[in-house]
Every structure is written in structure tokens, then in C-alpha cells.
């Protein structure tokens, strides 16, 4: 039996199934990131009262973002290494390709400086607080375009591994497990880092985005 079969019974090439599997895992991670970023955006409106939630959501984001970066990097590598299946599929639109490195670098900068600030504490915030704020501004602009460019595709593809929509392909459980493990790793990271919030709450006037 082929690796991917339509409901009508027609089969695709195994290489196409690999692309579909990568797309599903990317979309699943992307959907979770969209939701978490929406919550994170709300916390920015009142960091003083929502700092703990801000930190927890940020930590949960880290492994999921790394998972999505891995799947998109794999797709890009296969394309530029002239994999026939990925070349047939074609690259993302030019604007999204240009913004891709900006999204990656700014996302890493936002998350890394956020973690570093927690570990350092408010007494050693400079210059990392300024870098965190600046990277957030760049990230917000790039991510807004990125989300608008991918949201329709994500909504269409993300449910396929979790519902009966779309053709059946192999390793659905593996992809579900990868997403679940990323979320679990994020929760563990949040639990480990959360106690560091206390020192920042004691120095509220130095909180990110509150002056």
C-alpha cells in the first residue's frame, strides 16, 4: 500500500506523502503558536499584572517554536538541495521567503533575551531589557505579515492529523507525539523558570514594556 491514499482510493507517490507529513507537522505547530502568541500579546497590554502568565506562555512557546523551525528548515533544505518532490512543490511566496530569516532571528532574540532576563534578574537587566524590547518590535511586524501569509494554509492543514479530514498518511501518531512532547517540554520549562518571576514582581517599575 502506498504511504498516502485519497478517500477516492487514488494513490500518490511516497515522496508526496513526505511533503504532506512535513506540512501537517508544521501546520500543527503553527496553529499552537498562533494561539499562544495571541495570549502572549494580551499579556503585553498589562505586564505588571500578567507577568507570570507572560513568562509561562513564553516558556511553553520555546519548544513548539523550535519544532516549527525544524520542520520549515527541513523543507527549505530539501528544496534548495534539489529534492524533486520539494522542487515540484515550489517555494513559499517571495515576500514570505524574504521575511523568513527575520522571523527566525527576531523570534530567537525575543525568547532568548526573555529567558536571559529571568535568569539575570532586574538588577542586571541592562542592556538585555532594551534588546528584548527592540527585538519584540521587529518580531511583531515580521510575525504579523508571516501569520497573515500562512493563516489560511494553517487552518486548512492543521486539523488533518487530529480529525478525519484529508487523506490518510503514515506516522500520524508520531507527529501527534512530537507536538505533544514539545508542549510537555514547554510546560516543564515554564515550571523550572517560573520561580524567577518573583524578583521581577518585586521590582515592577523595571518590567518589560512598562517603561
N, C-alpha and C positions, 0 to 999 in steps of 0.2 A: 504494500500500500504506500502511496506517496505521502510525503510529510505534510501536505496540505490538500484538503479536499473541500470543494464547494458543496453547498447543500444540494445543488443540482447534480452532483456526482462527478463533475469535470475536475481534472487534476491539474495542478500547477507543478512547475519544476521545484525540486528541493531548495535550490538557491533562492527562489522567490519566497519560500517559506521562511528562510533565514532572515530575509529582509522584513517580512511581516512580523516575525518574532521580535526583532530588534525594535520595530516601530511600536509594537504593543507595550514592551517594557519601557521604552522611552515615554510613551503617552501616559502610562500608569503613573510613573514617577512624576511626570509633568503635571498631571491632574492634582496629585497630592501637594506639589509645590505651589500650584495656584492657590489652593485653599489655605495653606499655611502662610503664604505671603499676604493674603488678604487679611488674615488675623494679625499678622505682624504689622501690617500697615495701620490697622486700627490702634494698636498699642503705641505707635509713634505719636498719635494725637494727644496722648497723656502718659508720657513715660514715667512721670513721678508716681502715679497711682497704679500703673500697669507694668512696672519694670520686671517683676517676677515672671509674669506671663510673657513679656517680650523676650526674656532670656530663655525660658523653657521652649517657646516656639522656635526661636533661633537655633537652639541646640538640636531640636528634632529635625530641623531643616538640613543640617550639615550632611548626614549620611545619605539622605534622599537626593540632595543636590549632587553629591559625589557619584551616586548611581546614575543619574541622568547625564552627567558629564562623561561618564564612562561609555554609556551607550551611544551618545552623539559623537564622541571621539572615535569610537569603533566604526560608525557609519562613515564618517569623513575619511578615516584612514583607508577603508575598503574602497571608497570612491576614488581617492587620489592614487591608490596603488593599482588602479585599473581593473578591479574586480568586475567581470562582465555584467553580473546581475545588478550591482550597485551603479554601474555606468548606465545601464538601461533605465534604472530608476531616476537618475539625474540628480543634480544638486538642489538644495533649497534655493529660493529666490535670492537674487544678488544682494538686496538690502539686508536680509537675514544672515547671509554669509559674512558680509562686512561687519555686522553688529555682533556676530558670534564671539569673536575674541574679546570684545569689550564687555559683553555679558559675563563671560567666564572670569576674566581678570577682576572685574568690579565685584562679582559675587564672592569670589575667594577673598578679596580685600575686605569686604563688609563682614563676612563671617569670621575671618581670621583675626581682624582687629577687635571685633566684639569679644571673642574668646580671650584674646590677649589682655584687653581692658579688665575683664573679670578677674583674671589671674593676677594682674598687677595691683588692682585696687585703685581707688580715686586719688590717693596720694602720689601716684606715679602715672597719671593719665596722659601727660604731655609727652610727645606730640601725637600719641595714638588716638586720642579722642577726636582731634582735628582730622586725622586721616580717616577715621571711621565715618565722620560726618561727610567729608568730601567724597569718599568712595560710595556712600549711600546715595548722594545726589546723582552721581554719574550712573550708578546702578539703576536707580529708579527710572531715569529717562530711557536707558537702553532696554531695561526689562519691560517697560510699558510697550514699546514697539515689538519686542520679542513675543510677548504674550498675545498681542493683537494679531501678530502674524501666524501664530500656531494654535490659537484657541479653538478654531473650528475643527482642525485636524485632531486635536487632543480630545475634544468632546466626541468626535466620531469614532476614534480608535480605542481610547482608554477603556471603555466598558467591555471590549471583546473578550478579554481574559477572565472577566468576572460575571458575564452573562452568557446567554445563548446566541448573542448577536455575532454575525460574521462567520467565516469558515473555521473549521476546527484545525488546529495545528498542534504539533507535538510540544511537550515540555511546558504546558500551561502551569502545572504545579510548581515547576522550577522558577518560573517568572513570578508567580504569586509569592513564593518563598523569598525571593530576592527583595521584593518590595516590603514584605513583612519584616524581614531581618533588618532592612535599612531603617524602618520605623522603630523597631525594637532598639537598635543601636542608638538612635536619636534619643529615645526615652532614657536609656542608660546614661548617655552623655549629659542629658538635662539634669538627671538626679545627681550626678557627680559634680556638676558645675553650680547648681542652684544655691548651695550654701554661700558661694562667693557674692551673691546679690546683697547680702546683709550689709556689708561695708559700704556699698553704693547707696543703699537706702538711708544709711546714717549720714550721708553727705549729699543730700538731694540736690543741692544747688549745682553740683558738678555732673548731673545726669546727662547722657547724650540727648541732643535735640531739645533740651530745655534751657539752653543758654550756655 
